Amino acid sequence: MRHFPTPRNERGAVLIVALIMLAVMTLFVISMLKTSVLELKIGGISHVALLNLANAEASIDNFISVNAGRFAPGFLGQPVGSAQAPVTASYTYAGYAGSVTLQAVQLGCGAWAATGTQMGGSSLQAVQFDVAATATGQAGYGGTVTVHQGLQTLAAPGSCIP
């Protein structure tokens, strides 16, 4: 086996180059780690915001299905024609630390503007409601999402005060 002589000034050059490359790769990995942590936080916040949206929509759907058939003038407890104050109910979901506040407001009551006469013609009246659900996420995450749903239902002739 032959051994090649190495000059004295070249000993350890590979070690120094390897250490420089290792330092550069370490800085690159640290930079990528900071970027991935930031992206993970953004993803988590958007996930909570989507959960807030889903909770707000679910509470409106639940309110409508529980009160189906009862939307009529004065449904919210105020006499027809009086100033309507919002009725608020709060819900807290057990599986999620957020909360949803639901507000329903009667917007108007009057003549039904229909294009046909299939359902009683122009003698019917209609009442309009605005149902708003505000979902708030966990403390510090996701913020607040508000969803509005408009409702209109037919009312018996003469049930709205002009």
C-alpha positions as CSV (number, residue, x, y, z in Angstrom):
1,M,0.0,0.0,0.0
2,R,1.4,3.3,-1.1
3,H,1.1,6.4,1.0
4,F,1.2,9.8,-0.6
5,P,3.0,12.5,1.3
6,T,0.8,15.6,2.3
7,P,2.3,19.0,2.6
8,R,2.2,20.4,6.1
9,N,0.2,23.5,5.2
10,E,-2.8,21.4,3.9
11,R,-3.4,19.5,7.1
12,G,-6.9,20.3,8.6
13,A,-8.3,22.2,5.6
14,V,-11.1,19.7,5.1
15,L,-12.0,20.1,8.8
16,I,-12.2,23.9,8.5
17,V,-14.3,23.7,5.3
18,A,-16.7,21.1,7.0
19,L,-17.1,23.4,10.0
20,I,-17.9,26.4,7.8
21,M,-20.5,24.3,5.9
22,L,-22.0,23.0,9.2
23,A,-22.3,26.6,10.5
24,V,-24.1,27.7,7.2
25,M,-26.4,24.7,7.3
26,T,-27.3,25.4,11.0
27,L,-28.2,29.1,10.2
28,F,-30.3,27.8,7.3
29,V,-32.2,25.3,9.5
30,I,-32.8,28.0,12.2
31,S,-34.2,30.3,9.6
32,M,-36.5,27.6,8.3
33,L,-37.6,26.7,11.8
34,K,-38.7,30.3,12.6
35,T,-40.7,30.4,9.3
36,S,-42.4,27.1,10.0
37,V,-43.4,28.2,13.6
38,L,-44.9,31.3,12.1
39,E,-46.8,29.4,9.5
40,L,-48.1,27.0,12.2
41,K,-49.4,29.9,14.3
42,I,-51.2,31.4,11.2
43,G,-52.7,28.0,10.4
44,G,-53.9,27.6,14.0
45,I,-55.5,31.0,14.1
46,S,-57.3,30.5,10.8
47,H,-58.6,27.1,12.0
48,V,-60.1,28.7,15.1
49,A,-61.6,31.4,12.9
50,L,-63.3,28.7,10.8
51,L,-64.6,27.0,13.9
52,N,-66.0,30.4,15.0
53,L,-67.8,30.7,11.6
54,A,-69.1,27.2,11.9
55,N,-70.4,27.8,15.4
56,A,-72.1,31.0,14.4
57,E,-73.8,29.3,11.5
58,A,-74.8,26.3,13.6
59,S,-76.4,28.5,16.2
60,I,-78.5,30.4,13.6
61,D,-79.6,27.1,12.0
62,N,-80.5,25.8,15.5
63,F,-82.5,29.0,16.3
64,I,-84.4,28.7,13.1
65,S,-85.2,25.0,13.4
66,V,-86.2,25.3,17.1
67,N,-88.5,28.3,16.3
68,A,-89.8,27.0,12.9
69,G,-93.4,28.1,12.4
70,R,-93.4,30.7,15.2
71,F,-91.9,33.6,13.3
72,A,-94.8,36.1,13.3
73,P,-95.4,39.7,14.2
74,G,-94.6,40.2,17.9
75,F,-92.6,36.9,18.0
76,L,-89.9,38.4,20.0
77,G,-92.2,39.4,22.8
78,Q,-92.8,43.1,22.0
79,P,-96.1,44.3,20.8
80,V,-96.4,44.9,17.0
81,G,-95.5,48.4,16.1
82,S,-93.4,49.1,19.2
83,A,-89.6,49.8,19.1
84,Q,-88.0,46.4,18.8
85,A,-85.1,45.6,21.2
86,P,-82.9,42.7,20.4
87,V,-83.5,39.5,22.3
88,T,-80.2,37.8,23.2
89,A,-79.5,34.3,24.1
90,S,-76.0,32.9,24.9
91,Y,-74.8,29.5,24.1
92,T,-71.5,27.8,25.1
93,Y,-70.4,24.7,23.4
94,A,-68.9,21.9,25.6
95,G,-66.5,20.6,23.0
96,Y,-65.1,24.0,22.1
97,A,-64.0,26.8,24.5
98,G,-65.6,29.6,22.4
99,S,-69.1,31.1,22.9
100,V,-71.9,32.2,20.6
101,T,-74.3,35.1,21.3
102,L,-77.4,35.2,19.2
103,Q,-79.5,38.3,18.6
104,A,-82.9,38.4,16.8
105,V,-84.5,41.7,15.7
106,Q,-87.8,42.2,14.0
107,L,-87.0,44.6,11.1
108,G,-90.4,45.2,9.6
109,C,-93.9,44.0,9.1
110,G,-96.2,45.0,6.2
111,A,-97.7,44.1,2.8
112,W,-96.2,41.1,1.1
113,A,-94.7,42.0,-2.2
114,A,-95.4,38.8,-4.1
115,T,-95.2,38.3,-7.9
116,G,-98.1,35.9,-8.0
117,T,-101.3,35.0,-6.2
118,Q,-100.7,31.4,-5.4
119,M,-100.5,31.8,-1.6
120,G,-103.3,34.2,-0.9
121,G,-102.4,37.1,-3.1
122,S,-101.8,40.7,-2.0
123,S,-103.9,40.3,1.2
124,L,-101.1,38.5,3.0
125,Q,-98.6,40.3,5.0
126,A,-94.9,39.5,5.7
127,V,-92.7,40.0,8.7
128,Q,-88.9,40.3,8.4
129,F,-86.3,39.4,11.0
130,D,-82.5,39.8,11.3
131,V,-80.8,37.0,13.2
132,A,-77.2,37.7,14.1
133,A,-74.8,35.2,15.7
134,T,-71.5,36.4,17.1
135,A,-69.0,33.7,17.8
136,T,-65.9,34.4,20.0
137,G,-63.0,32.0,20.0
138,Q,-60.7,30.9,22.7
139,A,-58.9,33.7,24.6
140,G,-56.4,35.3,22.3
141,Y,-57.1,33.1,19.3
142,G,-59.4,33.5,16.3
143,G,-61.0,36.7,17.2
144,T,-64.7,37.2,16.6
145,V,-67.0,36.2,13.7
146,T,-70.5,37.7,13.2
147,V,-73.0,36.0,10.8
148,H,-76.3,37.6,9.8
149,Q,-79.3,35.7,8.5
150,G,-82.4,37.5,7.2
151,L,-85.8,35.8,7.6
152,Q,-89.1,36.6,6.0
153,T,-92.3,34.8,6.8
154,L,-95.8,35.3,5.8
155,A,-98.3,36.6,8.3
156,A,-102.1,36.6,8.3
157,P,-103.9,39.5,6.8
158,G,-104.3,42.4,9.3
159,S,-101.6,41.0,11.7
160,C,-99.2,44.0,11.0
161,I,-100.1,47.5,12.2
162,P,-99.6,49.8,9.2
